[in-house]
Amino acid sequence: MKVRVSAKTEKFRRAGFEFTREPIEIEVDKQTFARLKAEPMLAIETVTDNKAETK
C-alpha cells in the first residue's frame, strides 16, 4: 500500500526510513504500515488514486 508520511520533528527514523517534516510517499507492507501508524512522532495517510485518507 502507498502511504504519505511526515515527521513531527525535523528528522525521525522508523522502520528503515528517515522522515522529515516534508511528507514523502512510500510503498509499505501491512506490517510496516502498522509500525508507522502506531508511532506518535509520525503523521501518516494512506494514498489511493492520488487522494490521501488520514489515519
C-alpha positions as CSV (number, residue, x, y, z in Angstrom):
1,M,0.0,0.0,0.0
2,K,1.1,3.5,-0.6
3,V,1.3,6.0,2.3
4,R,2.3,9.6,2.8
5,V,4.4,10.1,5.9
6,S,5.9,13.1,7.7
7,A,7.7,13.6,11.0
8,K,6.5,15.9,13.7
9,T,10.2,16.8,14.3
10,E,13.0,17.9,12.0
11,K,14.1,14.3,11.4
12,F,12.9,10.9,12.7
13,R,13.8,7.3,11.7
14,R,11.5,4.4,11.9
15,A,11.2,1.0,10.0
16,G,14.3,1.7,8.0
17,F,13.1,5.1,6.7
18,E,14.2,8.6,7.6
19,F,11.3,11.1,7.7
20,T,11.3,14.9,7.9
21,R,8.6,17.4,8.2
22,E,8.3,17.3,4.4
23,P,5.8,14.5,3.5
24,I,7.1,11.6,1.4
25,E,5.1,8.8,-0.3
26,I,6.4,5.3,0.1
27,E,5.2,1.8,-0.6
28,V,4.9,-0.4,2.5
29,D,3.5,-3.8,3.6
30,K,0.8,-4.2,6.2
31,Q,3.3,-4.9,9.0
32,T,5.3,-1.8,8.3
33,F,2.1,0.3,8.0
34,A,1.1,-0.9,11.4
35,R,4.5,0.1,12.9
36,L,4.4,3.6,11.3
37,K,0.8,4.2,12.3
38,A,1.5,3.3,15.9
39,E,4.3,5.8,16.1
40,P,3.1,9.1,17.7
41,M,6.0,11.1,16.2
42,L,4.7,10.5,12.6
43,A,1.7,11.7,10.7
44,I,0.6,9.0,8.2
45,E,-2.1,8.9,5.5
46,T,-3.0,6.2,3.0
47,V,-2.8,7.2,-0.6
48,T,-5.4,6.0,-3.0
49,D,-5.8,7.3,-6.6
50,N,-3.9,10.5,-5.8
51,K,-6.1,11.2,-2.8
52,A,-5.0,10.8,0.8
53,E,-7.0,9.4,3.7
54,T,-5.8,10.5,7.1
55,K,-5.3,7.6,9.5
